Amino acid sequence: MSKKNDKISMPQTGAGLVRYFDEESVGPKLSPEHVIVITVILAIFCFVLRFSG
């Protein structure tokens, strides 16, 4: 028997899949701290608007 016939060929596990973590986005980059600060400011603003008039 030859070595060539003993080997089983399997398809690639990632064939056709896009690896999104390799893609570089062009949008704004925000840290988690910035998101929390913006959320708190927006919540305070909504609270003030609700009770101001």
N, C-alpha and C positions, 0 to 999 in steps of 0.2 A: 504494500500500500504506500502511496505517496503522501507526503505531508500536506499537500495542497487539498486533497480530498477530505482530510480529517478536520479541517477548520470550518466552522459554521459561520456564515456571514449574517450579521444582524444589522438592521437599519440603525442609523444614528438616533439617539434619544432626543436631540434638540433640532432635528431637521425641520426647517421651515418656520421655526419660532423666532420671534423678534426678541432680542434681549433689551428691554427698555432701560435697564440701569446703565447701559453703555451709551445711551442717547443723551446728548447734552441739550437741555432746553434753553430757550432764549428769553423766557419770561423772568419776572423779578424773583429773586431768591430771598425768602424770609426764614429767619430762624424760628424755632418754637417759641422763644421768649417774645419775639415781635408779634406773633399771632396771638398770644395770650394778652399782651398789652393792648393790641388793637381791639380784641374782643371785650376787654374790660372798659375801654373808652367808649365803645359803641353801646354797651349795656348802660353805662352812666348817662350817655347822651339820650338814649331812649327813655330812661327813668325820668330825666329832667323834662323831656318833652311831654311825657304823660301827665305829670303833675304841675306843669307850668300854665296850663290854660285849658 
